[in-house]
Amino acid sequence: MGRIVSINISTSKGERKKPAGSAVLVAGHGIEGDGHAGKWHRQVSLLAIESIETMRAKGLDVGPGDFAENLTTEGIDLVSLPVGTQLRIGSTLAEVTQIGKECHDRCEIYRQAGDCVMPREGIFAKVLTSGIINDGETVEVIPGDFTAAVVTVSDKGFSGERADGSGALLEKLLRENGAVSVVRVIVPDERQQIAEALTRLCRKEKAALVITTGGTGLVARDVTPEATRDVIDREAPGFAEAIRRESMKITPRAMLSRAVSGICAESLVINFPGSPKACAESFEIIRPVLGHALDLLAGRSGDCAR
């Protein structure tokens, strides 16, 4: 995870951009009022402050915006990101569309230093969701190579008496946050059937992340936590604990949740509440650490230190 050092805007192409402090990102367009915005694949440009420091070391008096980048970032190796990588920028979402670019006309910076980092180390993205961003916002690389599943636990949902609103919402959130596929299953509030669904999804279909929704309360038929414990190999209690803690800031009824979370084979299993609103809130709570957790389980990372 990195951050925005500076947001830079110019009304025309081919100009150095000036720091603006904040900006409006518009889905399918780019930064409102910027000359590079439009219905094409290079709506927003990004360059790392570390790249600018390279040019400063060559004696150039340059800073954010001088390379015509919209977003000057810190802490992310931009050029290592493959095309298609999604970036969470504050509350907005963008997708990397191009790494570097061909420089047809030598810019002023190249003429001064005999080099320019933007063609090699700048990247470009299109905006997927709109919102306001500010200097200092986090920039998070969303994992784009994990599979997921949603298990809705509901007698009425299973019988067709109730639409699966929570399952549909969770599928949307997972896809927006990098899931390449999302399997959805509806089961009744029966311990064995819940456990069988979780076992199949984790051990046979090998979903990296399995989220259950429903069946975590105090009534007799709320048996999702018991079914989850039947199949997980190890508990990973932090997810369920964090959801309870943060949810209690919204409603004291969150303390009634008996949700658990754990690891089954190489899959992360997390119990969510049953309502769409509570599912959205719970997902936002776990989202900042989800990518690192899945990387750890997949063997792509071995260090939790910052």
N, C-alpha and C positions, 0 to 999 in steps of 0.2 A: 504494500500500500504506500502510495506517495501523496503528494499534495500539489496544489496549484501555487506557484510563486507569483505569477502575474497573468492577468487577463488583458489581452491586447487587441485593439480594434483600429481599423482604418476604413474609410468609406470607399476607397478605390484600390484596385489591384496594383501591384508593383510598387507599393509604398511601404516604408517602415511603419509598423503599427505602434500606437501609443497606449500605455497602460491605462485601463479604464476602471479597475477595482472590482467591477461586477459586470454581468452581461446576462442577456436572456437567450437561452438555447431553444431553438424552435425545431421540432421534429421534422425531418425531411427537408430542412432548409439550412440550418447553421446558426451562427450568431446574428441576432437581430442588429441590423445597421452596419454589418461588416461587408466589405466589397467582395469577399470570397464566398459568401453564402449563396446558396442557390440549389436547384434540383440537379445536383451532380454528386460524384462520389467524394470530392475533396471539400467538404463543407466546413471542416474545422481542422486547423493544422496545430501540431504539438511539437515542441522542442524542449529538451531537458536543459536546465540551468547548467548541468555538468558539461554539456556540449558548448555552451556559451563561454564557460570558464576556459575551455580549450583555446578558444579564439582570443580571449583576453591574455592568455599566456603568450600569445604571438605578438602582443603589443597593441592590439586593437581596443579602442575605447567603445565597447559595445555592451548592451544590456538587453533585458526582456523587450521583445517587440522589434528589435533591430533586424532580425532575420525574417520578419513578416509572419512570425508564428502567432497564432491566436492564444494559445495556452503555453506558458512556460512552466514546466513541471520540475519536481525534485523527487528523487528517490525511486524512480522507475526506469529500468533499462528499456526505453521505448523501442529501439531498433530490434530488440529480441522478440517482440510480440508478433506472432503470425497474423496475417490478414484474417479477419473474422473474429479476432479477440474482442470481447466486449469490455468496456470500461464504465464503471460507475463513477460519475463525476458529480460530487454532491448528491443531489436527489435525481439527477438526470442519467440517461444511459446513452452511450455512443458505441459505435462499432468501427474497428480499424479497417480501412479500405485500401491503404497504400503505404508502403514503406519507402521513404525517400522519393526523389523525383529527378527527372532529367533537367539539367540547367541549360536552356537554349541560349540565353544571353547572359554573359558574365555580369554579375551585380557589382555594385560599388564596393562591397566588402571583399569580394574576390579580387578586384583590381588593386585594393589596398594591401591585402595579405597574401595574395596568390592562392587562396583557399577559402572555402565556405562550407560550414558543417550542415547547413539545411538540406542540400540535395542528398547527403548520405545518411544523416541522423534524424532528420525530421520525419514525422509520420502524419498521416491524414485519416480523418474519420468522418462518418456520417452520423447525424443525430437521430436516435431512436425515440427518445421521450423528452418532452419539453420541460423547462424549469429555469429558475434563476440560479446562477452560480456566482461565487464570490472568491476573491483572493483568499488563500488559506484552506479552501475546500479540499477534502480528501479525494484522491483518484485511486480507485481500487480496480485491480485486474480481476475480472470474473472468470473462474475456470470454465472452459468451454468444451470439456471432454468427459463429462460425467453423465451417467444414466441415473434416472430417478424413478420412483414409484410412489403413488399415493393410495393408501388404503383407507377408505371411508367406512367407518364402523357405525351402522345405523340399521335398526330393524325396518323402519319406514322407508329408508333409502333402498334397502335390499328388495323390499316388496314393491317398489315403484310408487309408493304413496307420497314420496317427497323427492324433490329435485336435489341433485348432489351439488349444491352451491359451493360448499367448502372444497370439494375435490376439484371442481372447475377452476376456482380461484387459485388453489395451490399449484395446479398444472401451469397456469399462466405465469405465476411468480417464478416457478422453477425454470421455465423456458426463458423468461426474461433475464434470469441470472445464470445462464450458461448450460442448462441441461440439454443434451442433444436428443434425448427421448424421455418421455414420461408415460409409464404404465399406470393406468387407473383401475382399481379394484373396489367393489362394494361388497361388504360381508355383513351379516347380521351380528347382533351383540351376543355371539356364541364363542366362548373361549377357544374351543378346538378349531373352529373355522378361521378365526383371526390368526391363530398360531400357524395353521397350515398355509395361509396366504403369505405370512411373513417369511416362513421357511422357504417357500417356493421362490419368492422374489429375491431373497438374500442368497440362498445356496444354489439354486438352479439358474435363475435369470441374472444373478449377480448385479443387481442394481446397486450403485454406489451409495445412494441415499434413499431411505424409505421413510416417509412421513405418514403417520396414522392421524386421522382426525375423528374425534368422537370417542365416547365410552371411557372417559377418564374421571368421572365424578364419583359420588358417594352411593348412588342407588345400586341395588343388588345386581342389575344387568350391566353395570359399567365394569367390564372385565378386561378392557384393553391393556392396562398395566400388567395384569396377571399373565395374559397371553404373550405379551412382549417379553416378560421375564422367562417364560417357558422356552423361548427360542434364542435369546441373546447369550453370547459366550461371556461377555464382560459388560458391566455397566459403565456408562460414560455420563455420570449424573449432572455434570455442569450444565448441559443444555436444558434439561427439565428444570433444574434449580433456577437458572437465569430467567426462563420464561415465567416461572411462578413469581420470582422477586420483582421483575419489571412489570408484570401484569397487575400485581397488587398496588402499584402506583395509579392504576386506572380503576380497578374495582377490588374491594376487599374479598369478594367472592373467589378470587383467584387462589386463595389459600385452601379452597375445597378440592383443588385438582390433585389427583394422585398420579399424574403422568410420570413416566420414566423414560430414560434414553440409554442406549447402549450399542454394542457392536455384535453383529451376527456374521460370522465368517469375516469378510472384508467390507461389510456393509454397515453404514451408520443408520440406526433406527431411532426416530424421535417421535414421541407422542405429542400431538397437538390437541387443543380443545375442539369442540364440534362446530362452533358458529363461524361463518365466513369472516366476521369482524375480528374475532379472537385469533383466527388463523393468520390473518394479515398482520396483526400485531406481533404474534409469536414469530412469524418468519422474519420480520424486521429485527427482532432481538437476536436471532442466531445468524443472520446474514453476514455480519462483519467477520466471523470466524469460520464460516462454512467452507470456503475455498481451502483454507489451510488444513482444516480437519480432513477433508477428502483427499488432499495431497498426502497427508500423513498415512492414511489408510491404504492409499495406492502405492506407497513407497516412493513418492516423488519428493518428499521432504522429511528431514529427520531432526529438525531443530525448532523448538517453540520459543526460543529466546528472541528478543527484539534488539 
